[in-house]
Amino acid sequence: MCPLTPPCMVPYKAAPESRGKRGYRKTKTLTANSPNSSIVDRDRRSFFIQKAKLLAKTKMLFKSALLATTLCLSATAAANTNAPVVTDNDDVTYYAQLQPKDNTTVRGAVTILPKPSGVGVLVSAHFWGIPDNEQQLVYHIHQKPVPKDGNCYSTGAHLDPYGRGDATPCDINAPQTCQVGDLSGKHGPIWAPDNEEFTTTYTDWFLSNVEGEPAFFGNLSLVVHAADNSRLACGNFVELK
Ligand SMILES: [Cu+2]
């Protein structure tokens, strides 16, 4: 019958004698075709060879996965530094008013005042003309000022001096992990019932009103987005004197 005839034996790779010069031990290697092997012996040897190969493969896969995880974690740590609390803010106030746009009814302004301690700043936001569609609007400090043509899409991304990026949404319960310019992410979006205005005041610990500091916002812009993230309106911060 077929299982006992040579053509049905599975040929196994020859023992790696040729690798002797690379440091392998020149010993007899178990193969399924070793002479004098009984069928049972050959089956057992074959089983152990396959098992050893599988174990080696599993170890290699585990090492690769471990390496990938380590690289991934170190990349995340490098690109996701928490924002430090700003403790040396000056006694200056900045103000940004949205420039009127034909494509939206949204209007408003954000005033950023100093706190007596110099720790953090006090943000006062007031928006009106909010569409009656019960959808939230979001607002941010963007990394570039609005150019003369008023194009809100020329203001770049959010103020993000610590390289957090946009990939993960801001967690309102961990504002130090958010982009510094993500005001609505850290403090809540704009929302109001029909025909009502939206007003809020809060402390932000991570904005700096000191020129030259990484989290300085005084020469940047305020941008309000629709629910689909399109840019509705924008305006530049100026110092109030
Ligand atoms: Cu924005």
py3Dmol code that shows the C-alpha trace and the ligand (Angstrom):
import py3Dmol

protein = """\
ATOM      1  CA  MET A   1       0.000   0.000   0.000  1.00  0.00           C
ATOM      2  CA  CYS A   2       0.976   3.515  -0.542  1.00  0.00           C
ATOM      3  CA  PRO A   3       1.995   4.580   3.059  1.00  0.00           C
ATOM      4  CA  LEU A   4       4.713   1.885   3.096  1.00  0.00           C
ATOM      5  CA  THR A   5       6.254   2.588  -0.297  1.00  0.00           C
ATOM      6  CA  PRO A   6       9.158   5.019  -0.703  1.00  0.00           C
ATOM      7  CA  PRO A   7       7.468   7.425  -3.151  1.00  0.00           C
ATOM      8  CA  CYS A   8       4.922   8.329  -0.473  1.00  0.00           C
ATOM      9  CA  MET A   9       7.522   9.277   2.129  1.00  0.00           C
ATOM     10  CA  VAL A  10       7.753  12.969   2.589  1.00  0.00           C
ATOM     11  CA  PRO A  11      11.255  14.104   1.710  1.00  0.00           C
ATOM     12  CA  TYR A  12      12.857  16.120   4.483  1.00  0.00           C
ATOM     13  CA  LYS A  13      15.568  18.661   4.049  1.00  0.00           C
ATOM     14  CA  ALA A  14      19.012  17.186   4.327  1.00  0.00           C
ATOM     15  CA  ALA A  15      20.994  17.746   7.492  1.00  0.00           C
ATOM     16  CA  PRO A  16      22.879  21.047   7.330  1.00  0.00           C
ATOM     17  CA  GLU A  17      26.409  19.560   7.157  1.00  0.00           C
ATOM     18  CA  SER A  18      27.327  22.273   4.678  1.00  0.00           C
ATOM     19  CA  ARG A  19      26.743  24.849   7.401  1.00  0.00           C
ATOM     20  CA  GLY A  20      29.580  23.486   9.496  1.00  0.00           C
ATOM     21  CA  LYS A  21      31.830  26.388   8.628  1.00  0.00           C
ATOM     22  CA  ARG A  22      29.194  28.797  10.032  1.00  0.00           C
ATOM     23  CA  GLY A  23      29.432  27.220  13.451  1.00  0.00           C
ATOM     24  CA  TYR A  24      26.769  24.558  13.332  1.00  0.00           C
ATOM     25  CA  ARG A  25      27.664  21.295  14.987  1.00  0.00           C
ATOM     26  CA  LYS A  26      28.329  18.511  12.471  1.00  0.00           C
ATOM     27  CA  THR A  27      26.214  15.834  14.000  1.00  0.00           C
ATOM     28  CA  LYS A  28      23.768  13.371  12.667  1.00  0.00           C
ATOM     29  CA  THR A  29      20.475  15.151  12.318  1.00  0.00           C
ATOM     30  CA  LEU A  30      17.187  13.460  12.823  1.00  0.00           C
ATOM     31  CA  THR A  31      15.289  13.167   9.610  1.00  0.00           C
ATOM     32  CA  ALA A  32      12.253  11.212   8.621  1.00  0.00           C
ATOM     33  CA  ASN A  33      14.385   9.233   6.159  1.00  0.00           C
ATOM     34  CA  SER A  34      17.141   8.141   8.529  1.00  0.00           C
ATOM     35  CA  PRO A  35      18.129   4.549   7.797  1.00  0.00           C
ATOM     36  CA  ASN A  36      16.946   1.838  10.107  1.00  0.00           C
ATOM     37  CA  SER A  37      14.109   3.996  11.344  1.00  0.00           C
ATOM     38  CA  SER A  38      10.907   2.253  12.038  1.00  0.00           C
ATOM     39  CA  ILE A  39       7.740   3.949  10.791  1.00  0.00           C
ATOM     40  CA  VAL A  40       6.802   4.814  14.384  1.00  0.00           C
ATOM     41  CA  ASP A  41      10.259   6.294  15.055  1.00  0.00           C
ATOM     42  CA  ARG A  42      10.091   8.319  11.884  1.00  0.00           C
ATOM     43  CA  ASP A  43       6.643   9.628  12.814  1.00  0.00           C
ATOM     44  CA  ARG A  44       7.858  10.621  16.264  1.00  0.00           C
ATOM     45  CA  ARG A  45      10.974  12.315  14.899  1.00  0.00           C
ATOM     46  CA  SER A  46       8.920  14.092  12.303  1.00  0.00           C
ATOM     47  CA  PHE A  47       6.546  15.269  15.045  1.00  0.00           C
ATOM     48  CA  PHE A  48       9.399  16.642  17.190  1.00  0.00           C
ATOM     49  CA  ILE A  49      11.053  18.352  14.225  1.00  0.00           C
ATOM     50  CA  GLN A  50       7.788  20.080  13.314  1.00  0.00           C
ATOM     51  CA  LYS A  51       7.239  21.012  16.954  1.00  0.00           C
ATOM     52  CA  ALA A  52      10.727  22.552  17.214  1.00  0.00           C
ATOM     53  CA  LYS A  53      10.178  24.507  14.018  1.00  0.00           C
ATOM     54  CA  LEU A  54       6.823  25.788  15.284  1.00  0.00           C
ATOM     55  CA  LEU A  55       8.370  26.816  18.614  1.00  0.00           C
ATOM     56  CA  ALA A  56      11.164  28.720  16.860  1.00  0.00           C
ATOM     57  CA  LYS A  57       8.642  30.451  14.612  1.00  0.00           C
ATOM     58  CA  THR A  58       6.448  31.421  17.591  1.00  0.00           C
ATOM     59  CA  LYS A  59       9.471  32.845  19.444  1.00  0.00           C
ATOM     60  CA  MET A  60      10.412  34.903  16.407  1.00  0.00           C
ATOM     61  CA  LEU A  61       6.869  36.258  16.031  1.00  0.00           C
ATOM     62  CA  PHE A  62       6.735  37.109  19.741  1.00  0.00           C
ATOM     63  CA  LYS A  63      10.054  38.992  19.508  1.00  0.00           C
ATOM     64  CA  SER A  64       8.810  40.947  16.468  1.00  0.00           C
ATOM     65  CA  ALA A  65       5.562  41.852  18.213  1.00  0.00           C
ATOM     66  CA  LEU A  66       7.456  42.962  21.327  1.00  0.00           C
ATOM     67  CA  LEU A  67       9.798  45.118  19.265  1.00  0.00           C
ATOM     68  CA  ALA A  68       6.885  46.704  17.366  1.00  0.00           C
ATOM     69  CA  THR A  69       5.050  47.470  20.614  1.00  0.00           C
ATOM     70  CA  THR A  70       8.157  49.023  22.157  1.00  0.00           C
ATOM     71  CA  LEU A  71       8.760  51.206  19.095  1.00  0.00           C
ATOM     72  CA  CYS A  72       5.103  52.226  19.011  1.00  0.00           C
ATOM     73  CA  LEU A  73       5.079  53.176  22.709  1.00  0.00           C
ATOM     74  CA  SER A  74       8.255  55.211  22.453  1.00  0.00           C
ATOM     75  CA  ALA A  75       6.919  57.053  19.381  1.00  0.00           C
ATOM     76  CA  THR A  76       3.670  57.852  21.231  1.00  0.00           C
ATOM     77  CA  ALA A  77       5.549  59.141  24.260  1.00  0.00           C
ATOM     78  CA  ALA A  78       7.706  61.399  22.109  1.00  0.00           C
ATOM     79  CA  ALA A  79       4.742  62.897  20.275  1.00  0.00           C
ATOM     80  CA  ASN A  80       2.411  63.285  23.209  1.00  0.00           C
ATOM     81  CA  THR A  81       3.901  65.457  25.909  1.00  0.00           C
ATOM     82  CA  ASN A  82       1.495  66.878  28.450  1.00  0.00           C
ATOM     83  CA  ALA A  83       1.144  70.649  28.515  1.00  0.00           C
ATOM     84  CA  PRO A  84       2.735  72.229  31.604  1.00  0.00           C
ATOM     85  CA  VAL A  85       0.783  74.640  33.800  1.00  0.00           C
ATOM     86  CA  VAL A  86       1.877  78.200  32.995  1.00  0.00           C
ATOM     87  CA  THR A  87       2.838  79.987  36.221  1.00  0.00           C
ATOM     88  CA  ASP A  88       4.364  83.247  35.001  1.00  0.00           C
ATOM     89  CA  ASN A  89       1.691  84.981  32.945  1.00  0.00           C
ATOM     90  CA  ASP A  90       1.838  88.756  32.573  1.00  0.00           C
ATOM     91  CA  ASP A  91      -0.762  91.358  33.447  1.00  0.00           C
ATOM     92  CA  VAL A  92      -2.040  91.726  29.873  1.00  0.00           C
ATOM     93  CA  THR A  93      -5.377  91.069  28.182  1.00  0.00           C
ATOM     94  CA  TYR A  94      -5.895  89.765  24.665  1.00  0.00           C
ATOM     95  CA  TYR A  95      -9.056  89.875  22.603  1.00  0.00           C
ATOM     96  CA  ALA A  96     -10.112  88.184  19.354  1.00  0.00           C
ATOM     97  CA  GLN A  97     -13.283  89.096  17.482  1.00  0.00           C
ATOM     98  CA  LEU A  98     -14.684  86.974  14.671  1.00  0.00           C
ATOM     99  CA  GLN A  99     -14.622  88.822  11.366  1.00  0.00           C
ATOM    100  CA  PRO A 100     -18.142  88.993   9.858  1.00  0.00           C
ATOM    101  CA  LYS A 101     -18.654  86.430   7.097  1.00  0.00           C
ATOM    102  CA  ASP A 102     -21.387  86.214   4.469  1.00  0.00           C
ATOM    103  CA  ASN A 103     -21.533  82.427   4.672  1.00  0.00           C
ATOM    104  CA  THR A 104     -22.460  82.251   8.374  1.00  0.00           C
ATOM    105  CA  THR A 105     -24.547  84.054  10.975  1.00  0.00           C
ATOM    106  CA  VAL A 106     -22.063  83.149  13.731  1.00  0.00           C
ATOM    107  CA  ARG A 107     -20.474  86.117  15.451  1.00  0.00           C
ATOM    108  CA  GLY A 108     -18.586  86.476  18.685  1.00  0.00           C
ATOM    109  CA  ALA A 109     -15.370  87.101  20.537  1.00  0.00           C
ATOM    110  CA  VAL A 110     -13.008  85.618  23.089  1.00  0.00           C
ATOM    111  CA  THR A 111     -11.265  87.699  25.740  1.00  0.00           C
ATOM    112  CA  ILE A 112      -8.309  86.213  27.599  1.00  0.00           C
ATOM    113  CA  LEU A 113      -7.518  87.998  30.844  1.00  0.00           C
ATOM    114  CA  PRO A 114      -4.687  87.611  33.349  1.00  0.00           C
ATOM    115  CA  LYS A 115      -5.227  86.106  36.778  1.00  0.00           C
ATOM    116  CA  PRO A 116      -3.820  87.844  39.867  1.00  0.00           C
ATOM    117  CA  SER A 117      -1.573  84.876  40.623  1.00  0.00           C
ATOM    118  CA  GLY A 118      -0.141  84.741  37.079  1.00  0.00           C
ATOM    119  CA  VAL A 119      -1.036  81.044  37.023  1.00  0.00           C
ATOM    120  CA  GLY A 120      -3.110  80.256  33.934  1.00  0.00           C
ATOM    121  CA  VAL A 121      -5.469  82.776  32.309  1.00  0.00           C
ATOM    122  CA  LEU A 122      -9.161  83.590  32.493  1.00  0.00           C
ATOM    123  CA  VAL A 123     -11.022  82.971  29.226  1.00  0.00           C
ATOM    124  CA  SER A 124     -14.340  84.644  28.517  1.00  0.00           C
ATOM    125  CA  ALA A 125     -16.157  83.526  25.342  1.00  0.00           C
ATOM    126  CA  HIS A 126     -19.328  84.994  23.866  1.00  0.00           C
ATOM    127  CA  PHE A 127     -20.922  83.756  20.629  1.00  0.00           C
ATOM    128  CA  TRP A 128     -24.257  84.517  18.970  1.00  0.00           C
ATOM    129  CA  GLY A 129     -25.998  83.964  15.646  1.00  0.00           C
ATOM    130  CA  ILE A 130     -25.631  80.252  16.328  1.00  0.00           C
ATOM    131  CA  PRO A 131     -27.593  78.183  13.738  1.00  0.00           C
ATOM    132  CA  ASP A 132     -30.852  76.677  15.006  1.00  0.00           C
ATOM    133  CA  ASN A 133     -29.885  73.143  14.125  1.00  0.00           C
ATOM    134  CA  GLU A 134     -29.061  71.942  17.640  1.00  0.00           C
ATOM    135  CA  GLN A 135     -25.570  71.042  16.550  1.00  0.00           C
ATOM    136  CA  GLN A 136     -22.503  71.984  18.547  1.00  0.00           C
ATOM    137  CA  LEU A 137     -19.836  74.296  17.213  1.00  0.00           C
ATOM    138  CA  VAL A 138     -16.218  74.054  18.250  1.00  0.00           C
ATOM    139  CA  TYR A 139     -13.589  76.768  18.566  1.00  0.00           C
ATOM    140  CA  HIS A 140      -9.832  76.798  18.766  1.00  0.00           C
ATOM    141  CA  ILE A 141      -6.759  78.980  18.804  1.00  0.00           C
ATOM    142  CA  HIS A 142      -4.997  78.314  15.512  1.00  0.00           C
ATOM    143  CA  GLN A 143      -1.256  78.486  14.943  1.00  0.00           C
ATOM    144  CA  LYS A 144      -1.248  81.294  12.360  1.00  0.00           C
ATOM    145  CA  PRO A 145      -3.016  84.661  12.170  1.00  0.00           C
ATOM    146  CA  VAL A 146      -5.838  85.306   9.705  1.00  0.00           C
ATOM    147  CA  PRO A 147      -4.320  86.855   6.561  1.00  0.00           C
ATOM    148  CA  LYS A 148      -5.603  90.084   5.019  1.00  0.00           C
ATOM    149  CA  ASP A 149      -7.970  88.237   2.676  1.00  0.00           C
ATOM    150  CA  GLY A 150      -9.798  86.848   5.743  1.00  0.00           C
ATOM    151  CA  ASN A 151      -9.442  83.212   4.697  1.00  0.00           C
ATOM    152  CA  CYS A 152      -9.944  81.068   7.829  1.00  0.00           C
ATOM    153  CA  TYR A 153      -8.340  78.117   6.042  1.00  0.00           C
ATOM    154  CA  SER A 154      -5.017  79.966   6.000  1.00  0.00           C
ATOM    155  CA  THR A 155      -4.685  79.873   9.782  1.00  0.00           C
ATOM    156  CA  GLY A 156      -3.032  76.460   9.870  1.00  0.00           C
ATOM    157  CA  ALA A 157      -3.705  73.826  12.510  1.00  0.00           C
ATOM    158  CA  HIS A 158      -4.354  74.283  16.222  1.00  0.00           C
ATOM    159  CA  LEU A 159      -1.833  75.807  18.597  1.00  0.00           C
ATOM    160  CA  ASP A 160      -0.034  72.607  19.623  1.00  0.00           C
ATOM    161  CA  PRO A 161       3.429  73.411  21.009  1.00  0.00           C
ATOM    162  CA  TYR A 162       3.839  70.007  22.640  1.00  0.00           C
ATOM    163  CA  GLY A 163       3.163  67.973  19.513  1.00  0.00           C
ATOM    164  CA  ARG A 164       0.046  66.121  20.595  1.00  0.00           C
ATOM    165  CA  GLY A 165      -1.526  66.047  17.161  1.00  0.00           C
ATOM    166  CA  ASP A 166      -5.139  65.551  16.051  1.00  0.00           C
ATOM    167  CA  ALA A 167      -5.319  61.756  16.000  1.00  0.00           C
ATOM    168  CA  THR A 168      -6.900  61.261  19.428  1.00  0.00           C
ATOM    169  CA  PRO A 169      -9.828  63.475  20.475  1.00  0.00           C
ATOM    170  CA  CYS A 170      -9.172  65.755  23.432  1.00  0.00           C
ATOM    171  CA  ASP A 171     -10.334  64.326  26.777  1.00  0.00           C
ATOM    172  CA  ILE A 172     -12.148  67.085  28.674  1.00  0.00           C
ATOM    173  CA  ASN A 173     -11.217  65.299  31.923  1.00  0.00           C
ATOM    174  CA  ALA A 174      -7.497  65.460  31.141  1.00  0.00           C
ATOM    175  CA  PRO A 175      -7.006  68.911  29.561  1.00  0.00           C
ATOM    176  CA  GLN A 176      -3.234  68.777  30.052  1.00  0.00           C
ATOM    177  CA  THR A 177      -3.165  66.041  27.401  1.00  0.00           C
ATOM    178  CA  CYS A 178      -5.018  68.144  24.808  1.00  0.00           C
ATOM    179  CA  GLN A 179      -3.700  70.534  22.220  1.00  0.00           C
ATOM    180  CA  VAL A 180      -3.214  73.864  23.989  1.00  0.00           C
ATOM    181  CA  GLY A 181      -5.298  75.663  21.356  1.00  0.00           C
ATOM    182  CA  ASP A 182      -8.250  73.252  21.573  1.00  0.00           C
ATOM    183  CA  LEU A 183     -10.423  75.492  23.761  1.00  0.00           C
ATOM    184  CA  SER A 184     -13.726  73.687  23.131  1.00  0.00           C
ATOM    185  CA  GLY A 185     -12.056  70.297  23.569  1.00  0.00           C
ATOM    186  CA  LYS A 186     -10.732  71.304  26.983  1.00  0.00           C
ATOM    187  CA  HIS A 187     -13.702  73.399  28.151  1.00  0.00           C
ATOM    188  CA  GLY A 188     -16.763  72.345  26.161  1.00  0.00           C
ATOM    189  CA  PRO A 189     -18.279  73.240  22.768  1.00  0.00           C
ATOM    190  CA  ILE A 190     -20.530  76.127  21.768  1.00  0.00           C
ATOM    191  CA  TRP A 191     -24.188  75.259  22.057  1.00  0.00           C
ATOM    192  CA  ALA A 192     -27.330  77.311  22.700  1.00  0.00           C
ATOM    193  CA  PRO A 193     -31.093  76.805  22.310  1.00  0.00           C
ATOM    194  CA  ASP A 194     -32.743  78.517  19.322  1.00  0.00           C
ATOM    195  CA  ASN A 195     -32.267  82.291  19.295  1.00  0.00           C
ATOM    196  CA  GLU A 196     -30.071  82.222  22.406  1.00  0.00           C
ATOM    197  CA  GLU A 197     -26.494  83.331  22.851  1.00  0.00           C
ATOM    198  CA  PHE A 198     -23.643  81.304  24.304  1.00  0.00           C
ATOM    199  CA  THR A 199     -21.476  82.719  27.077  1.00  0.00           C
ATOM    200  CA  THR A 200     -18.875  80.995  29.204  1.00  0.00           C
ATOM    201  CA  THR A 201     -15.933  81.878  31.429  1.00  0.00           C
ATOM    202  CA  TYR A 202     -13.266  79.498  32.632  1.00  0.00           C
ATOM    203  CA  THR A 203      -9.657  79.219  33.711  1.00  0.00           C
ATOM    204  CA  ASP A 204      -7.207  77.686  31.277  1.00  0.00           C
ATOM    205  CA  TRP A 205      -3.954  76.614  32.940  1.00  0.00           C
ATOM    206  CA  PHE A 206      -1.940  76.002  29.785  1.00  0.00           C
ATOM    207  CA  LEU A 207      -2.133  79.214  27.709  1.00  0.00           C
ATOM    208  CA  SER A 208       0.671  81.751  27.948  1.00  0.00           C
ATOM    209  CA  ASN A 209       0.299  85.498  27.406  1.00  0.00           C
ATOM    210  CA  VAL A 210       4.087  85.950  27.466  1.00  0.00           C
ATOM    211  CA  GLU A 211       5.561  86.524  24.032  1.00  0.00           C
ATOM    212  CA  GLY A 212       8.156  83.911  23.068  1.00  0.00           C
ATOM    213  CA  GLU A 213       6.739  81.170  25.314  1.00  0.00           C
ATOM    214  CA  PRO A 214       5.698  77.907  23.549  1.00  0.00           C
ATOM    215  CA  ALA A 215       2.031  78.339  24.508  1.00  0.00           C
ATOM    216  CA  PHE A 216       1.871  82.060  23.601  1.00  0.00           C
ATOM    217  CA  PHE A 217      -1.352  82.838  21.731  1.00  0.00           C
ATOM    218  CA  GLY A 218      -1.266  86.666  21.508  1.00  0.00           C
ATOM    219  CA  ASN A 219      -0.265  86.805  17.823  1.00  0.00           C
ATOM    220  CA  LEU A 220      -2.490  83.930  16.691  1.00  0.00           C
ATOM    221  CA  SER A 221      -6.151  83.508  15.688  1.00  0.00           C
ATOM    222  CA  LEU A 222      -9.514  82.288  16.924  1.00  0.00           C
ATOM    223  CA  VAL A 223     -11.445  79.956  14.586  1.00  0.00           C
ATOM    224  CA  VAL A 224     -15.024  78.671  14.954  1.00  0.00           C
ATOM    225  CA  HIS A 225     -15.934  75.440  13.167  1.00  0.00           C
ATOM    226  CA  ALA A 226     -19.287  73.961  12.126  1.00  0.00           C
ATOM    227  CA  ALA A 227     -20.210  70.426  13.218  1.00  0.00           C
ATOM    228  CA  ASP A 228     -18.649  69.070  10.012  1.00  0.00           C
ATOM    229  CA  ASN A 229     -15.369  70.817  10.965  1.00  0.00           C
ATOM    230  CA  SER A 230     -15.623  73.388   8.160  1.00  0.00           C
ATOM    231  CA  ARG A 231     -14.325  76.804   9.229  1.00  0.00           C
ATOM    232  CA  LEU A 232     -17.173  79.258   9.738  1.00  0.00           C
ATOM    233  CA  ALA A 233     -15.471  82.358  11.065  1.00  0.00           C
ATOM    234  CA  CYS A 234     -12.162  83.592  12.440  1.00  0.00           C
ATOM    235  CA  GLY A 235     -10.361  86.609  13.858  1.00  0.00           C
ATOM    236  CA  ASN A 236      -6.978  87.626  15.220  1.00  0.00           C
ATOM    237  CA  PHE A 237      -5.939  88.178  18.820  1.00  0.00           C
ATOM    238  CA  VAL A 238      -4.853  91.682  19.667  1.00  0.00           C
ATOM    239  CA  GLU A 239      -3.644  93.109  22.950  1.00  0.00           C
ATOM    240  CA  LEU A 240      -6.215  95.251  24.760  1.00  0.00           C
ATOM    241  CA  LYS A 241      -4.580  98.379  26.167  1.00  0.00           C
TER     242      LYS A 241
END
"""
ligand_1 = """\
1
CU
Cu -9.941 74.887 14.659
"""
view = py3Dmol.view(width=600, height=400)
view.addModel(protein, "pdb")
view.setStyle({"model": 0}, {"cartoon": {"style": "trace"}})
view.addModel(ligand_1, "xyz")
view.setStyle({"model": 1}, {"stick": {}})
view.zoomTo()
view.show()
